[in-house]
Amino acid sequence: PNHFSAESAISAGPQQQVANHRPTHQAQTQTRSVVDRPAANAAPQLATSQPPIGLDGRCPVTLISQGKWKKGDRRWGAVHRGKVYLFAGEEQQKTFLKSPDDFSPVLAGLDVVQLADAGKVVEGTRRFGVLFDDDGTGPSPSRIYLFDSVESRNRFEATPDQFLRPVMQAMQQGNLDSLVR
């Protein structure tokens, strides 16, 4: 209903509209975490190497700001947290570089359900992603969460607080050790 999936916008064309998912749970986070910013030595760099392409080459800025999947242009890329993100144009690249963690997938695209439940570090995929308003300000900004299966995505959507609290706490502490058992 309020998520994108392989059956809807994820596998649809690049201009497909994507609905934001706003939390319906009681304990909403009221402010955005600013601690999730990369440290000075982890600042995003212009793409010059061959790390994997994030979000299957779709522009994360266009997804967050317009709710649309748009194919990125290789001329406008940046490396952030070990992935290359491609952007629709120079403006989207500049926006991303100002605040990359606001536009890149949460925890660099790791499946937060697998991490919180079993301590497993499992890459999520765009196919099982959601846009989720984890700060409660809706309709935007939302964050991109990626999962490795429809089951993980469904568990997250059923009880987001179960996963948001430990994730936000780990991001504020600056490490993931509290999630990995």
C-alpha positions in Angstrom: 0.0 0.0 0.0 2.3 2.8 1.1 5.6 1.3 0.1 7.4 0.6 -3.1 8.3 -2.8 -4.1 9.2 -5.0 -7.1 5.6 -5.2 -7.9 5.2 -1.4 -8.0 7.6 1.5 -8.4 10.9 -0.4 -7.8 10.8 -2.3 -11.0 8.8 0.3 -12.8 10.2 2.9 -15.2 12.4 5.6 -13.9 9.6 8.2 -13.8 7.2 6.1 -11.7 5.7 7.9 -8.7 6.7 6.4 -5.3 4.5 6.8 -2.3 6.1 7.9 1.0 5.4 5.7 4.0 4.8 7.6 7.2 5.0 6.0 10.6 1.7 5.2 12.3 3.5 4.0 15.5 3.2 6.0 18.6 6.8 6.7 19.5 7.8 8.7 16.5 11.2 10.3 16.3 10.6 14.0 16.3 13.9 15.3 15.0 16.4 14.2 12.4 19.6 12.8 13.7 22.5 15.0 12.7 25.0 12.6 14.1 24.5 10.3 11.1 26.7 12.7 9.0 30.0 11.2 7.8 33.1 12.2 9.7 35.4 14.6 8.1 37.6 11.8 6.9 34.6 9.9 5.5 33.3 12.8 3.3 31.8 11.7 0.0 34.2 11.9 -3.0 33.5 12.4 -6.7 33.3 9.0 -8.3 36.8 8.0 -9.5 37.0 4.2 -8.7 34.9 1.1 -9.3 32.8 0.5 -6.1 29.4 -1.0 -6.6 26.6 1.2 -8.0 24.0 2.1 -5.4 20.3 1.9 -6.0 20.8 0.2 -9.4 22.0 3.6 -10.8 18.9 5.5 -9.9 19.1 9.0 -8.5 18.5 9.1 -4.7 17.9 12.8 -4.6 15.1 12.6 -7.2 13.6 9.7 -5.2 13.6 11.6 -1.9 12.6 15.0 -3.2 10.1 14.0 -5.9 9.1 10.4 -5.1 10.3 9.3 -8.5 12.8 6.8 -9.8 15.0 8.5 -12.3 18.0 6.9 -13.9 21.3 8.6 -12.9 23.8 9.9 -15.4 27.4 8.6 -15.1 28.7 12.1 -15.5 27.2 13.0 -12.1 28.3 10.5 -9.5 29.8 10.4 -6.1 31.2 7.7 -3.9 29.7 7.5 -0.4 30.1 4.7 2.2 31.6 2.4 -0.4 29.0 2.8 -3.1 28.7 5.0 -6.2 25.5 7.0 -6.4 24.5 8.4 -9.8 22.4 11.6 -10.1 20.0 13.0 -12.7 22.2 16.1 -13.1 24.6 18.5 -11.5 22.0 20.0 -9.1 21.1 16.7 -7.6 24.8 15.8 -7.2 25.4 19.1 -5.4 22.4 18.5 -3.1 23.6 15.0 -2.3 27.2 16.2 -1.5 25.8 18.8 1.0 24.2 16.0 3.1 24.8 12.5 1.7 23.4 10.5 4.6 20.0 12.3 4.1 19.8 10.9 0.6 21.6 7.6 0.6 20.0 4.4 2.1 20.0 4.0 5.8 23.1 2.1 7.1 24.5 2.1 3.6 21.7 -0.2 2.4 22.0 -3.0 5.0 18.8 -4.9 5.9 18.0 -3.4 9.3 15.8 -6.3 10.2 18.5 -8.9 9.6 21.0 -6.7 11.5 18.7 -6.1 14.5 17.3 -9.6 14.7 20.2 -11.9 14.0 23.3 -9.6 13.9 23.7 -10.5 10.2 25.2 -7.9 7.9 23.1 -8.5 4.8 22.8 -6.1 1.8 19.3 -4.9 1.0 18.1 -4.4 -2.5 16.2 -1.7 -4.3 13.6 -4.4 -5.2 12.5 -4.6 -1.5 13.0 -1.0 -0.5 10.7 1.5 1.2 10.7 5.2 1.7 10.0 5.7 5.3 9.4 9.0 7.2 11.5 7.9 10.3 11.6 11.4 11.8 7.8 11.9 11.8 7.9 15.2 9.9 6.2 13.9 6.7 5.6 14.2 3.9 9.3 14.7 3.3 12.1 14.1 4.2 11.9 10.4 4.1 14.7 7.9 4.3 15.5 5.0 2.0 15.5 1.6 3.7 16.5 -1.5 1.8 15.8 -5.1 2.7 16.9 -8.5 1.3 13.4 -10.0 1.2 9.8 -9.2 1.2 9.6 -10.9 4.6 12.1 -8.5 6.1 10.3 -5.5 4.5 7.0 -6.7 5.9 8.4 -7.2 9.4 9.8 -3.7 9.3 6.5 -2.2 8.2 4.5 -4.2 10.8 6.7 -3.0 13.7 9.0 -0.2 12.6 9.9 0.9 16.2 11.3 -2.5 16.9 14.0 -1.7 14.3 14.2 2.1 14.2 15.2 2.5 17.9 18.3 0.3 17.7 19.3 1.6 14.3 19.0 5.3 15.3 20.8 4.5 18.6 23.7 2.8 16.7 23.9 5.7 14.2 24.0 8.2 17.1 26.8 6.3 18.8 28.7 6.2 15.6 29.1 2.4 15.4 27.1 -0.7 14.6 28.5 -2.9 17.4 25.4 -2.5 19.5 23.4 -4.2 16.7 25.8 -7.0 15.9 25.6 -9.9 18.3 
